[in-house]
Amino acid sequence: MPIVEVFDHEDALKPLIVAGFEFLPRIGEYLSIDTPPGYFKYYNVVEVWHRQDTEGGVFRACMRIEEVD
């Protein structure tokens, strides 16, 4: 299960969440995040990229999302 860093702003330095995904979502797909009590926030995937942790290290999947009203 790939670990994905999810950012909510283009210039964000820290991810909003870090989560395991069964597959990497693609641009244009939607995510829903459970928020208590029993509500969801919906997000649109607007960017996907991979970054290398350190020189010669593994690549980490990253994506940027925007909240859908």
C-alpha positions as CSV (number, residue, x, y, z in Angstrom):
1,M,0.0,0.0,0.0
2,P,1.8,3.2,-1.1
3,I,2.1,6.0,1.4
4,V,1.0,9.4,-0.1
5,E,1.6,12.9,1.2
6,V,-1.5,15.0,0.6
7,F,-1.1,18.8,0.4
8,D,-3.9,21.4,0.4
9,H,-1.9,24.4,-0.8
10,E,0.5,24.9,-3.7
11,D,3.2,26.3,-1.3
12,A,2.5,24.1,1.7
13,L,5.6,22.8,3.5
14,K,3.8,20.2,5.6
15,P,1.2,17.7,4.3
16,L,-2.4,18.0,5.3
17,I,-2.4,14.2,5.8
18,V,-0.1,11.3,5.1
19,A,-2.1,8.2,4.3
20,G,-1.9,4.8,2.7
21,F,-3.8,4.3,-0.6
22,E,-4.6,1.1,-2.4
23,F,-3.8,2.9,-5.6
24,L,-2.6,6.4,-6.4
25,P,-5.5,8.7,-7.3
26,R,-5.3,10.6,-10.6
27,I,-5.9,14.2,-11.4
28,G,-9.6,14.9,-11.6
29,E,-10.6,12.2,-9.2
30,Y,-12.3,13.1,-5.8
31,L,-11.4,12.1,-2.2
32,S,-13.8,12.2,0.7
33,I,-12.4,12.6,4.2
34,D,-14.5,11.6,7.2
35,T,-15.0,14.4,9.7
36,P,-16.8,13.7,12.9
37,P,-19.7,13.3,13.6
38,G,-20.5,11.4,10.4
39,Y,-19.8,14.2,7.9
40,F,-17.4,14.2,5.0
41,K,-15.3,16.9,3.3
42,Y,-14.8,16.4,-0.4
43,Y,-11.6,17.2,-2.3
44,N,-10.6,17.3,-6.0
45,V,-7.2,16.0,-6.9
46,V,-5.5,18.8,-8.9
47,E,-1.8,17.7,-9.0
48,V,0.2,14.5,-8.5
49,W,4.0,14.2,-8.4
50,H,6.8,12.1,-6.9
51,R,9.7,13.4,-4.8
52,Q,12.9,11.8,-3.7
53,D,13.4,11.8,0.1
54,T,17.2,12.0,0.0
55,E,19.8,11.7,-2.7
56,G,19.6,8.0,-3.8
57,G,16.6,7.4,-1.6
58,V,13.1,6.2,-2.4
59,F,10.5,8.3,-4.2
60,R,7.4,9.3,-2.3
61,A,4.1,10.0,-4.0
62,C,2.5,13.4,-3.3
63,M,-0.7,15.1,-4.4
64,R,-2.4,18.4,-4.0
65,I,-6.1,18.7,-3.4
66,E,-8.6,21.5,-3.3
67,E,-11.8,21.4,-1.2
68,V,-15.1,21.2,-3.1
69,D,-17.9,23.2,-1.7
